[in-house]
Amino acid sequence: MIKELIVHLGDTKTGSTSIQRALVQKAYELPGTRICYPTSNNHIAMAKTLTRKHRLAERGKRFTRINTALQQSDADYGIVSAEHFQFVDPEVFAGAIAEFWPGFEDRLRLVAYVRPHADKLLSSFSERVKLGHVKGSFEAFVDGMSDNRGVDYMPRFEKWRAVFGDRFTLRPFVRRELHREDAVADFFRVVLGREDFKVSEGISANTSLTVPQLALLREVHSVFNKRMKGQGRKNTPHITEARAALGRITSEQIREAGLGNTGQKFKIPARLADRIQTRYRADADALDRAFFSGTPMIDALDTIETMTTTKKQNLNSRDYFSADVVSSIQVLAEVLSGMLLAKPEVFTTLAGKSRLMLTDGQR
């Protein structure tokens, strides 16, 4: 049995993919220490059994499979990693641990990273455009997040600490606050509690997309929407997951092909800066006071102007690419959309394997 279990909770857009890539590729040197990472990618599918009804039947199988691997390993640390834990109720997770991992209740630590509010709004908007979850403007997205309290951190992290006590650690996803100014190095520092380790260079993954790349991804999802409408299909949980997989694999291939790589990253329209600062100041202050020795969340909010622009950011692909490039992307989207709608669950699985092959090819 492993000596200690570390559960990496995300959040989304806080270097989780890079951490997972390092674990899968064993891109580290930890003198005298061994790690068991029981997956070839991540544990998102397991975490989704805690939030999605159509995944509930898989819970026992997925938790038991991980438990078996951890029980059979004599590594110093076992690591479970899924940014989807951002959406999990900690009480539900605690119940699953008691039911399926009872041997680890007393040898467990949890670590999460939190991205400053304005930066999170930016990264979440880009991510949701990529996954096809957002059609409107950034301003409409900001208003929606304000209404549904999607970036109000304090209640959520307070609950994790209430359930798990001092076994829960929250780290600010702010470069100067991270060990070696790197998320992967910081994660290993938290796990090991020491600094005598090495992490391979070039392990960073899932970097933010440029405005031209986001414009191309809107073309992909526009084609998918037309295909859905033409077939008279409605969204189902499996189609929603498959569509997200479509966005992920397409975005990675766009990046690998070099399309739009030199474009500008999306920024906050300057006219929204004061609104965002006012809306999230109380939450930033509460988070700093409760979890950090300094004021990284307030400091980030006070420097929001470094993330703003007065320029118009058009997400029309034809403003950045030739007609041939746009047509090629549309053809690719037609082919993939047809495959997706024929077999959504199979498409999601194959897209995940394709992403893993892309990762392997970058070793």
C-alpha positions as CSV (number, residue, x, y, z in Angstrom):
1,M,0.0,0.0,0.0
2,I,1.2,3.5,-0.7
3,K,2.2,5.5,2.3
4,E,0.2,8.7,1.6
5,L,-2.5,9.7,-0.9
6,I,-2.4,13.2,-2.5
7,V,-5.6,14.4,-4.3
8,H,-5.0,17.2,-6.7
9,L,-8.3,19.1,-7.1
10,G,-7.4,21.5,-9.8
11,D,-8.9,24.2,-10.3
12,T,-9.4,24.4,-14.0
13,K,-6.9,26.6,-15.8
14,T,-4.3,26.4,-13.0
15,G,-1.7,24.2,-14.7
16,S,-3.5,20.9,-14.1
17,T,-2.7,19.5,-17.6
18,S,1.0,20.3,-17.1
19,I,1.0,18.5,-13.8
20,Q,-0.8,15.5,-15.2
21,R,1.6,15.4,-18.2
22,A,4.6,15.4,-15.8
23,L,3.1,12.6,-13.8
24,V,2.2,10.5,-16.9
25,Q,5.6,11.0,-18.5
26,K,7.5,10.6,-15.2
27,A,9.2,13.9,-16.1
28,Y,10.7,14.3,-12.7
29,E,13.6,13.1,-10.5
30,L,12.7,12.6,-6.8
31,P,15.7,11.2,-4.9
32,G,14.6,8.3,-2.7
33,T,10.9,8.8,-3.5
34,R,8.5,6.9,-5.7
35,I,5.1,7.9,-7.0
36,C,2.1,5.9,-8.1
37,Y,-0.1,7.7,-10.6
38,P,-2.8,5.2,-11.5
39,T,-3.9,6.5,-14.9
40,S,-2.5,7.2,-18.4
41,N,-4.0,10.6,-18.4
42,N,-6.1,12.1,-15.6
43,H,-9.0,11.1,-13.2
44,I,-11.6,13.4,-14.6
45,A,-13.9,10.5,-15.5
46,M,-13.8,9.3,-11.9
47,A,-14.5,12.8,-10.6
48,K,-17.5,13.2,-12.9
49,T,-19.2,10.2,-11.3
50,L,-19.6,12.5,-8.3
51,T,-21.4,15.2,-10.2
52,R,-23.2,13.7,-13.2
53,K,-26.2,11.4,-13.0
54,H,-25.4,9.6,-16.2
55,R,-22.0,8.7,-14.7
56,L,-23.2,7.6,-11.4
57,A,-23.3,3.9,-12.3
58,E,-19.6,4.0,-13.0
59,R,-18.6,5.3,-9.6
60,G,-17.9,2.0,-7.9
61,K,-15.9,0.6,-10.8
62,R,-13.7,3.7,-11.2
63,F,-13.0,4.3,-7.5
64,T,-12.4,0.6,-6.9
65,R,-9.9,0.4,-9.8
66,I,-7.9,3.2,-8.3
67,N,-8.1,1.7,-4.9
68,T,-6.7,-1.6,-6.1
69,A,-3.8,0.2,-7.8
70,L,-3.0,2.2,-4.6
71,Q,-3.3,-0.9,-2.4
72,Q,-1.0,-2.9,-4.6
73,S,1.7,-0.2,-4.9
74,D,4.5,0.3,-2.3
75,A,5.2,3.8,-3.6
76,D,5.7,6.6,-1.1
77,Y,2.9,8.7,-2.7
78,G,-0.2,7.9,-4.7
79,I,-1.6,10.8,-6.7
80,V,-5.1,11.3,-8.0
81,S,-5.6,14.4,-10.2
82,A,-8.7,15.9,-11.8
83,E,-9.5,19.5,-12.3
84,H,-13.2,18.5,-12.4
85,F,-13.1,18.4,-8.6
86,Q,-13.8,22.1,-8.9
87,F,-17.4,21.1,-9.4
88,V,-17.6,18.4,-6.8
89,D,-19.2,18.8,-3.4
90,P,-16.5,18.0,-0.8
91,E,-19.0,16.2,1.4
92,V,-19.9,13.9,-1.5
93,F,-16.2,13.2,-2.1
94,A,-15.7,12.5,1.6
95,G,-18.5,9.9,1.4
96,A,-16.9,8.3,-1.6
97,I,-13.6,8.1,0.2
98,A,-15.2,6.4,3.2
99,E,-17.0,3.9,1.0
100,F,-14.4,3.1,-1.6
101,W,-11.0,4.2,-0.2
102,P,-11.4,3.5,3.6
103,G,-7.8,2.6,4.0
104,F,-6.7,6.1,3.0
105,E,-9.0,8.3,5.1
106,D,-6.2,8.9,7.6
107,R,-3.3,9.1,5.1
108,L,-4.8,11.7,2.8
109,R,-3.9,15.3,1.7
110,L,-5.7,17.5,-0.8
111,V,-4.2,20.4,-2.7
112,A,-6.0,23.0,-5.0
113,Y,-4.8,26.0,-6.9
114,V,-6.8,29.2,-7.3
115,R,-6.4,31.6,-10.2
116,P,-7.0,35.4,-9.4
117,H,-10.5,36.6,-10.3
118,A,-9.9,38.7,-13.4
119,D,-7.4,36.1,-14.9
120,K,-9.9,33.4,-14.2
121,L,-12.6,35.2,-16.1
122,L,-10.3,35.6,-19.1
123,S,-9.1,32.0,-19.0
124,S,-12.6,30.6,-18.5
125,F,-14.1,32.6,-21.4
126,S,-11.4,31.3,-23.7
127,E,-11.9,27.7,-22.4
128,R,-15.6,27.9,-22.9
129,V,-15.3,29.2,-26.4
130,K,-12.9,26.3,-27.1
131,L,-15.5,23.8,-25.8
132,G,-18.4,25.4,-27.5
133,H,-20.1,26.5,-24.3
134,V,-20.2,30.3,-25.0
135,K,-21.6,32.0,-28.1
136,G,-21.9,35.6,-26.8
137,S,-19.5,38.4,-25.9
138,F,-17.0,38.5,-23.1
139,E,-19.1,41.2,-21.4
140,A,-22.2,38.9,-21.4
141,F,-20.0,36.1,-20.0
142,V,-18.7,38.3,-17.2
143,D,-22.3,39.3,-16.3
144,G,-23.4,35.6,-16.3
145,M,-20.5,34.6,-14.1
146,S,-21.4,37.4,-11.7
147,D,-25.0,36.3,-11.5
148,N,-24.2,32.6,-11.0
149,R,-21.3,33.3,-8.6
150,G,-19.0,31.2,-10.7
151,V,-15.9,33.0,-9.5
152,D,-16.9,33.6,-5.9
153,Y,-14.2,31.4,-4.4
154,M,-14.5,31.8,-0.7
155,P,-17.7,29.7,-0.1
156,R,-16.3,26.8,-2.1
157,F,-12.9,26.6,-0.6
158,E,-14.2,27.3,2.9
159,K,-16.3,24.2,2.5
160,W,-13.4,22.0,1.4
161,R,-11.5,23.1,4.5
162,A,-14.5,22.6,6.7
163,V,-14.8,19.0,5.5
164,F,-11.1,18.1,5.4
165,G,-9.5,20.5,7.9
166,D,-5.8,21.0,7.7
167,R,-5.4,18.1,5.2
168,F,-6.6,20.7,2.6
169,T,-4.1,23.1,1.1
170,L,-4.9,26.0,-1.2
171,R,-2.2,27.6,-3.3
172,P,-2.4,30.9,-5.2
173,F,-1.9,30.4,-9.0
174,V,0.3,33.5,-9.2
175,R,3.7,33.1,-10.9
176,R,5.7,34.9,-8.2
177,E,4.0,32.9,-5.5
178,L,4.8,29.5,-7.1
179,H,7.9,27.5,-6.3
180,R,10.4,28.3,-9.1
181,E,7.6,30.3,-10.6
182,D,6.2,27.1,-12.0
183,A,3.0,25.2,-11.3
184,V,4.6,21.7,-11.8
185,A,7.5,22.5,-9.5
186,D,5.2,24.0,-6.9
187,F,3.0,20.9,-6.9
188,F,6.0,18.6,-6.2
189,R,7.1,21.0,-3.5
190,V,3.8,20.7,-1.8
191,V,3.7,16.9,-2.2
192,L,7.3,16.3,-1.0
193,G,7.7,19.1,1.5
194,R,11.2,19.6,0.2
195,E,13.1,21.1,-2.7
196,D,15.7,18.5,-3.8
197,F,13.9,17.4,-6.9
198,K,14.1,18.1,-10.7
199,V,11.3,18.5,-13.2
200,S,12.0,18.2,-16.9
201,E,11.8,21.4,-19.0
202,G,9.2,21.9,-21.7
203,I,6.5,20.1,-19.8
204,S,4.0,22.9,-19.8
205,A,0.7,22.2,-21.6
206,N,-2.6,23.6,-22.6
207,T,-1.4,27.2,-22.9
208,S,-4.1,29.9,-23.6
209,L,-5.3,30.4,-27.1
210,T,-4.9,33.5,-29.2
211,V,-7.8,35.6,-30.5
212,P,-7.3,34.1,-34.1
213,Q,-7.3,30.6,-32.7
214,L,-10.5,31.3,-30.7
215,A,-12.1,32.6,-34.0
216,L,-11.2,29.3,-35.7
217,L,-12.8,27.3,-32.9
218,R,-16.0,29.3,-33.2
219,E,-16.0,28.1,-36.9
220,V,-15.7,24.5,-35.6
221,H,-18.7,24.9,-33.2
222,S,-20.7,26.8,-35.8
223,V,-20.4,23.9,-38.2
224,F,-21.3,21.5,-35.3
225,N,-24.4,23.6,-34.5
226,K,-25.6,23.5,-38.1
227,R,-25.1,19.7,-38.2
228,M,-27.1,19.3,-35.0
229,K,-29.9,21.4,-36.3
230,G,-29.9,19.7,-39.6
231,Q,-30.3,16.3,-38.0
232,G,-32.9,17.6,-35.5
233,R,-30.7,16.4,-32.7
234,K,-30.8,17.8,-29.1
235,N,-28.1,18.0,-26.6
236,T,-27.6,15.0,-24.3
237,P,-24.9,14.6,-21.6
238,H,-22.9,12.4,-23.9
239,I,-23.1,14.8,-26.8
240,T,-22.1,17.7,-24.5
241,E,-19.0,15.7,-23.3
242,A,-18.1,14.7,-26.9
243,R,-18.5,18.3,-28.1
244,A,-16.0,19.4,-25.4
245,A,-13.6,16.7,-26.6
246,L,-14.0,18.0,-30.1
247,G,-13.0,21.5,-29.0
248,R,-10.0,20.2,-27.1
249,I,-8.6,18.0,-29.8
250,T,-9.2,20.6,-32.5
251,S,-7.6,23.4,-30.5
252,E,-4.5,21.3,-30.0
253,Q,-4.2,20.4,-33.7
254,I,-4.7,24.1,-34.6
255,R,-1.9,25.0,-32.2
256,E,0.4,22.2,-33.5
257,A,-0.2,23.4,-37.1
258,G,0.9,26.9,-36.1
259,L,-2.4,28.5,-37.1
260,G,-2.7,31.8,-35.3
261,N,0.1,31.1,-32.8
262,T,1.5,34.6,-33.2
263,G,-1.8,36.3,-32.6
264,Q,-2.6,38.3,-29.5
265,K,-4.1,36.7,-26.5
266,F,-7.6,37.7,-25.5
267,K,-7.7,40.6,-23.0
268,I,-10.3,42.2,-20.8
269,P,-12.0,45.2,-22.4
270,A,-10.7,48.2,-20.5
271,R,-14.3,49.5,-19.8
272,L,-15.0,46.4,-17.7
273,A,-12.0,46.7,-15.4
274,D,-13.7,48.8,-12.7
275,R,-16.8,46.6,-12.7
276,I,-14.7,43.4,-12.2
277,Q,-12.6,45.0,-9.4
278,T,-15.6,46.2,-7.5
279,R,-17.5,42.9,-7.9
280,Y,-14.7,40.6,-6.7
281,R,-12.8,42.8,-4.1
282,A,-14.6,41.4,-1.1
283,D,-14.0,37.8,-2.2
284,A,-10.3,38.4,-2.9
285,D,-9.8,40.0,0.5
286,A,-11.6,37.2,2.3
287,L,-9.5,34.6,0.4
288,D,-6.3,36.3,1.3
289,R,-7.2,36.6,4.9
290,A,-8.3,33.0,5.2
291,F,-5.7,31.1,3.2
292,F,-2.6,33.1,2.4
293,S,0.1,34.9,4.3
294,G,0.2,37.7,1.8
295,T,-2.4,39.4,-0.4
296,P,-1.9,37.7,-3.8
297,M,-5.6,37.9,-4.7
298,I,-6.0,41.6,-3.9
299,D,-2.7,42.4,-5.6
300,A,-3.8,40.7,-8.8
301,L,-7.1,42.5,-8.8
302,D,-5.3,45.9,-8.2
303,T,-3.1,45.2,-11.3
304,I,-6.0,44.4,-13.6
305,E,-4.9,47.0,-16.1
306,T,-2.1,44.7,-17.3
307,M,-4.8,42.4,-18.6
308,T,-6.9,45.0,-20.4
309,T,-7.1,46.5,-23.9
310,T,-9.0,49.3,-25.6
311,K,-8.8,47.6,-29.0
312,K,-11.7,45.7,-30.5
313,Q,-11.1,41.9,-30.3
314,N,-13.1,40.4,-33.2
315,L,-13.7,36.7,-33.2
316,N,-14.4,36.5,-37.0
317,S,-12.0,34.0,-38.4
318,R,-11.9,35.7,-41.9
319,D,-10.3,38.7,-40.3
320,Y,-7.2,36.6,-39.6
321,F,-7.1,33.7,-42.1
322,S,-7.4,33.2,-45.8
323,A,-10.6,31.7,-47.3
324,D,-8.8,28.4,-47.9
325,V,-7.7,28.0,-44.3
326,V,-11.3,28.7,-43.0
327,S,-12.7,26.3,-45.6
328,S,-10.3,23.6,-44.5
329,I,-11.3,24.1,-40.9
330,Q,-15.0,23.9,-41.8
331,V,-14.4,20.6,-43.8
332,L,-12.5,19.1,-40.8
333,A,-15.4,20.2,-38.5
334,E,-17.9,18.6,-40.8
335,V,-16.1,15.3,-40.8
336,L,-15.5,15.3,-37.0
337,S,-19.1,16.4,-36.3
338,G,-20.5,13.6,-38.3
339,M,-18.4,11.1,-36.4
340,L,-19.3,12.7,-33.1
341,L,-23.1,12.6,-33.7
342,A,-22.9,9.0,-34.9
343,K,-21.2,7.7,-31.7
344,P,-20.7,10.4,-29.0
345,E,-19.3,8.1,-26.3
346,V,-16.9,6.5,-28.7
347,F,-15.8,9.9,-30.0
348,T,-15.0,11.1,-26.5
349,T,-12.9,8.0,-25.8
350,L,-11.0,8.3,-29.1
351,A,-10.4,12.0,-28.8
352,G,-8.9,11.4,-25.3
353,K,-6.6,8.7,-26.8
354,S,-5.6,11.1,-29.6
355,R,-4.7,13.8,-27.1
356,L,-2.6,11.3,-25.2
357,M,-0.8,10.2,-28.4
358,L,-0.1,13.9,-29.1
359,T,1.4,14.2,-25.6
360,D,3.5,11.1,-26.1
361,G,4.9,12.5,-29.4
362,Q,6.2,15.6,-27.5
363,R,8.4,13.6,-25.1
